[in-house]
């Protein structure tokens, strides 16, 4: 047993030693022509680069302290010699010329040692060929060098989410008060759907702290997953519910008496036998503390106080 | 007042900063003023749900001060409005950065709500004489609305690389009124809608310290949050139980709580272009509440015995996530993961004795273990194949009789990028969930046949296809389709199937740098099938109850009035939406006309089928029901229309003007709100969420100065 333990302990030490002596990435400097040569043909790009964070010499390891334009685009001598045709003899961030992994690798050679990108390889984005330049451009002065503002940027790919955001009940995403990145870790994380929390509920509680409880009388589906009843991006039903009350509640609560009663058009305000189990907020007219209650006796247990 | 002090401090510090450093610097920015003249008819609360659009001038200021060593950005929006936002971000390049933010968000539900109560806005609602007046013209008028104010600041230190340190704090205040409801009597009765006061304050502190240098990354994070509610309860005089003004009923409000979370994240690069990542976290939420020892019921106050007068709520969570990613050779990408999440309810179980009844609060908790793999292969002919498998097991405690779920999810995506002008992708995913229901064995109980949809066994198949075209540099066009079919294969009573289709289409075309056209179309269709059984009896319920859905319908007249029959409902939802737009660069970089039109429409329908013999002669409560008149055609129908025209003229490089017009219309048609009556059937409602339809015409004119 002891022998196995020693063997297992030896393995992380090997990894550590290997990591310590890992050869540093070699950046070649052959064929570098300098930013002034680049400026000669690409003045617009040069000007935007000079206005960007990348041109700040105060930042150690910024392109300004390395090879300027050629830090990202590679040495330009071959490009100059071959008449400067687009993408000839040089690396450009074009989907027709470079694959997603190669493009992201350029950025990660510097930004890989950033905490924001420390879980990039965990993320879904690289595995579906999304590269840094899909969302960012270095030739701009926009916040975080984004090509567009949220949610429009994310909606370019996530189109069904756009359709949900346009529904009548929605988080204030399209109103500019909530960003996709407030909830999602677009650069990678362990949460389901790259959410910024270990569970859906812990994410929702960041804003909806009043729902944290803990309550004496808990509603288990609520405690387990807010998305049992709610949808995050938009719904036709008020309160971002996944379907309409009372049918939403009755899908689980089919007991004798009113939980199992089929309320129809007859129980609406304009029906012949209006019922508070159907009109207005239906079940929630009375069972308001559905997220949990500290109410007394059956009143708390049934979420009516 | 506090917000004004904060805003003033932010502006003062910004000005002081500008003069603090004598070095080469560049200050640029933009100041714009937009005059708005809206004319809104109808549901102003819905129109301004998260906005504050009214007559006036909206000022936006944005400045960027970037020097060689330091920078400072400032932004102010909607100054003086309920959506105002201010932010300062500054720092020293590559060394540290800081930020201060202030943000307001309104959430308007209903304007002009009404209640017979006095004291609306506070935590004590009363009315002078029993019964309360049903003349709504004499009632108190108020707005259901919540205002959220968020103050925050943070500091990030990067100058000690490879170590880093982050700290941020924020406070969120919410104030307003929100509709809640209470059953009039302890076992049902009338519904009483109550305007509950919202006076919340949440304080958050976040700290993170870490080390990151190839090949290692480690960080330790701490998050602490407190939630405070000024009102632990809402006292109200209950018109249903004959209470006097002195015998108030009580509605409990969300309790104060504290939450903390500690997490350790890390990663190490390994040979063969591999990386091992982990995230370990632990959290705890606590809340101590003094419990009520009585409640108001018909005929007076009921006293109860509690095994403890205080509820010590405590829920802890633990999570462990491990993932190994590897790209050992170019054609293969691999991810292997294990995730564990546990929620442990450490609250005290309290025994309540209420007359002859004794019961305790269950302590629900669960744990979820998940492992799986995702493999990506680069295949010949520009094909990429990704295959994934996940196994999950959820074990619960104290949730009825549903202890375990086992999920197996298989999926594959195939992507083809063989042409310069097109990328196509198809995907398939199958989820098989097994729900280990331990329902009561007695077939005379309805519960025997119920399968709750969130944990019920199911087969779910998802198909998707996406095609992106970009035939020329300035033209993009894409089509997407997704179909999700969920079959709850063991469910007898409850949700039996859920089918969803989505279709999206997008296009964007820039013609000769003079005209940009863009358009989208979205379609979604949802169909939910639910099967239920009604068993009710006004008097002398038979024993055993005819709970088995296999039984024939049983309908008997008064005085017993037993009804036992099956019914089903199919809910459908059809959503359409499109947007059309054009940017016309009439005089390039000088005069631009933007036109936009968006439209969405949703049709909801509830198709009911009663499996019973309608016979008004036997069942007076049928009241004219037939199979043909019980469906609901306006099951959440609505339509939105939006038109905008905006003309922008750049007089000089620094000065521009814009003017335009917006038309918005929202039309809601909802069976649950049409014909709204505040006092129908003895209920007391307040008008929450009624009449959201609106029509708005908005003219605007703006001037912007860039420097």
Interface residues (C-beta under 8 A of the other chain):
Chain A: X15 X18 X19 X22 X53 X56 X57 X58 X59 X60 X62 X96 X112 X113 X114 X115 X118 X119 X121 X122 X127 X128 X129 X141 X159 X160 X162 X163 X166 X167 X168 X172 X175 X177 X189 X190 X198 X199 X202 X205 X206 X207 X209 X210 X211 X212 X213 X214 X215 X216 X217 X218 X220 X221 X223 X224 X225 X228 X236 X237 X238 X243 X244 X247 X250 X251 X252 X254 X255 X256 X257 X258 X260 X261 X262 X264 X265 X266 X268 X269 X270 X272 X273 X274 X275 X276 X278 X279 X280 X281 X282 X284 X285 X286 X287 X288 X289 X293 X294 X295 X296 X297 X298 X299 X300 X301 X302 X304 X305
Chain B: X49 X50 X51 X64 X68 X69 X83 X92 X93 X94 X95 X103 X105 X107 X161 X162 X164 X172 X179 X180 X181 X182 X183 X186 X187 X188 X190 X191 X193 X200 X202 X208 X210 X212 X213 X214 X215 X216 X217 X219 X225 X227 X229 X249 X250 X251 X252 X254 X255 X257 X259 X261 X265 X267 X268 X269 X270 X271 X275 X277 X279 X281 X283 X285 X286 X287 X289 X291 X292 X293 X294 X295 X302 X304 X311 X313 X314 X315 X317 X319 X321 X323 X325 X333 X335 X339 X341 X343 X345 X347 X350 X352 X354 X357 X359 X361 X362 X364 X366 X374 X376 X384 X386 X396 X398 X399 X400 X413 X415 X417 X420 X446 X447 X449 X450 X452 X453 X454 X455 X478 X480 X482 X493 X494 X495 X502 X504 X506 X520 X522 X524 X528 X530 X532 X533 X534 X535 X536 X537 X541 X545 X547 X567 X569 X571 X573 X575 X577 X598 X600 X602 X604 X606 X608 X610 X621 X623 X624 X625 X629 X630 X631 X632 X635 X636 X638 X640 X666 X668 X671 X672 X673 X674 X675 X676 X677 X680 X681 X683 X685 X688 X689
